[in-house]
């Protein structure tokens, strides 16, 4: 019985060490590319908003009078 407890403790300990190692290796953050500072006087935009395909478009509708029907 004592041997079984020792073996279980060793197996749990080894699993703990292996899992910590795997999480460190697999969870390593990827390195971001180095930040390049634009030259003075120049403008750099990463994301530009998308422009609408329609230029004119409808700005509203006509007022329609209604009658309540009972």
Backbone as numpy.savetxt, mean C-alpha at the origin, in Angstrom:
# Nx Ny Nz CAx CAy CAz Cx Cy Cz
9.40 -39.88 30.35 8.58 -38.68 30.35 9.45 -37.42 30.35
10.51 -37.45 31.12 11.42 -36.32 31.19 12.07 -36.05 29.84
12.43 -37.12 29.11 13.04 -36.98 27.78 12.06 -36.31 26.80
10.78 -36.67 26.88 9.77 -36.10 26.00 9.64 -34.59 26.23
9.65 -34.17 27.48 9.55 -32.74 27.80 10.77 -31.99 27.28
11.95 -32.56 27.47 13.18 -31.93 26.98 13.15 -31.82 25.45
12.73 -32.87 24.78 12.66 -32.86 23.31 11.65 -31.81 22.82
10.50 -31.73 23.47 9.50 -30.73 23.07 10.02 -29.31 23.27
10.69 -29.08 24.36 11.25 -27.75 24.62 12.30 -27.41 23.56
13.15 -28.37 23.19 14.17 -28.14 22.17 13.53 -27.88 20.79
12.51 -28.64 20.47 11.83 -28.45 19.17 11.17 -27.07 19.12
10.50 -26.66 20.18 9.87 -25.34 20.22 10.93 -24.24 20.12
12.03 -24.40 20.81 13.12 -23.43 20.76 13.69 -23.31 19.35
13.93 -24.45 18.72 14.48 -24.43 17.35 13.49 -23.83 16.36
12.22 -24.15 16.49 11.21 -23.57 15.61 11.14 -22.05 15.78
11.28 -21.61 17.00 11.27 -20.18 17.27 12.46 -19.49 16.58
13.64 -20.06 16.71 14.84 -19.47 16.11 14.75 -19.49 14.58
14.25 -20.58 14.01 14.14 -20.67 12.56 13.10 -19.67 12.05
11.98 -19.54 12.73 10.94 -18.61 12.28 11.42 -17.16 12.37
12.15 -16.81 13.41 12.69 -15.45 13.53 13.66 -15.17 12.39
14.50 -16.14 12.07 15.44 -15.98 10.96 14.71 -15.81 9.63
13.70 -16.64 9.39 12.95 -16.56 8.13 12.21 -15.23 8.01
11.62 -14.74 9.08 10.92 -13.47 9.02 11.88 -12.32 8.75
13.09 -12.41 9.27 14.07 -11.36 9.01 14.49 -11.38 7.55
14.71 -12.57 7.00 15.15 -12.67 5.61 14.03 -12.31 4.65
12.83 -12.85 4.87 11.72 -12.63 3.95 11.10 -11.25 4.13
11.13 -10.70 5.32 10.48 -9.43 5.58 11.39 -8.24 5.43
12.57 -8.45 4.86 13.52 -7.36 4.69 12.94 -6.35 3.71
12.85 -5.09 4.10 12.28 -4.09 3.19 13.17 -3.88 1.97
12.54 -3.67 0.83 13.30 -3.43 -0.38 13.85 -2.02 -0.34
15.03 -1.87 -0.87 15.67 -0.56 -0.83 15.06 0.34 -1.88
14.71 1.55 -1.47 14.16 2.53 -2.39 15.30 3.16 -3.19
15.00 3.58 -4.41 16.06 4.24 -5.18 16.47 5.54 -4.49
17.71 5.91 -4.61 18.17 7.13 -3.92 17.44 8.36 -4.46
17.15 9.28 -3.56 16.42 10.50 -3.91 17.37 11.44 -4.62
16.95 11.88 -5.81 17.76 12.84 -6.56 17.11 14.21 -6.45
17.85 15.14 -5.96 17.34 16.50 -5.81 17.42 17.21 -7.16
16.30 17.82 -7.63 16.35 18.53 -8.90 17.23 19.77 -8.80
17.76 20.16 -9.94 18.63 21.34 -9.96 17.82 22.57 -9.60
18.50 23.60 -9.11 17.82 24.84 -8.74 17.12 25.44 -9.95
15.89 25.86 -9.76 15.14 26.51 -10.82 14.34 25.55 -11.68
14.54 24.26 -11.51 13.76 23.31 -12.31 12.64 22.75 -11.45
11.60 22.27 -12.12 10.43 21.72 -11.44 10.31 20.26 -11.81
10.04 19.42 -10.82 9.86 17.99 -11.05 8.55 17.56 -10.40
7.68 16.90 -11.19 6.42 16.40 -10.65 6.40 14.88 -10.83
6.14 14.15 -9.75 6.06 12.70 -9.83 4.74 12.26 -10.45
3.64 12.80 -9.97 2.32 12.40 -10.46 1.55 13.64 -10.87
1.07 13.62 -12.09 0.23 14.72 -12.56 -1.22 14.24 -12.57
-2.17 15.09 -12.20 -3.57 14.66 -12.22 -4.02 14.39 -13.65
-4.92 13.41 -13.77 -5.45 13.07 -15.10 -6.40 14.17 -15.55
-6.31 14.52 -16.80 -7.18 15.56 -17.34 -8.44 14.92 -17.89
-9.53 15.63 -17.79 -10.81 15.15 -18.27 -10.83 15.15 -19.80
-11.45 14.13 -20.40 -11.53 14.04 -21.85 -12.48 15.09 -22.41
-13.55 15.43 -21.66 -14.53 16.41 -22.12 -14.07 17.81 -21.71
-14.24 18.75 -22.62 -13.92 20.13 -22.28 -15.19 20.90 -21.91
-16.25 20.77 -22.72 -17.47 21.54 -22.50 -18.34 20.92 -21.43
-18.85 19.77 -21.67 -19.64 19.03 -20.71 -20.89 19.77 -20.26
-21.83 19.07 -19.74 -23.07 19.64 -19.25 -22.87 20.13 -17.83
-23.32 21.36 -17.57 -23.16 21.91 -16.24 -24.43 21.81 -15.42
-25.49 21.33 -16.01 -26.74 21.22 -15.27 -27.88 20.96 -16.24
-29.05 20.75 -15.70 -30.19 20.47 -16.55 -31.25 21.55 -16.44
-32.32 21.36 -17.18 -33.43 22.31 -17.13 -34.30 22.02 -15.92
-34.99 23.06 -15.44 -35.93 22.89 -14.34 -37.22 22.33 -14.94
-37.71 21.24 -14.37 -38.95 20.62 -14.83 -39.97 20.71 -13.72
-41.07 21.39 -13.99 -42.14 21.51 -13.03 -42.88 20.19 -12.96
-43.29 19.78 -11.78 -43.99 18.50 -11.66 -45.26 18.69 -10.86
-46.15 17.74 -11.07 -47.40 17.71 -10.33 -47.48 16.44 -9.53
-47.88 16.56 -8.27 -47.98 15.37 -7.44 -49.27 14.64 -7.79
-49.17 13.33 -8.05 -50.34 12.52 -8.41 -50.72 11.68 -7.21
-52.06 11.70 -6.86 -52.51 10.93 -5.70 -53.27 9.71 -6.13
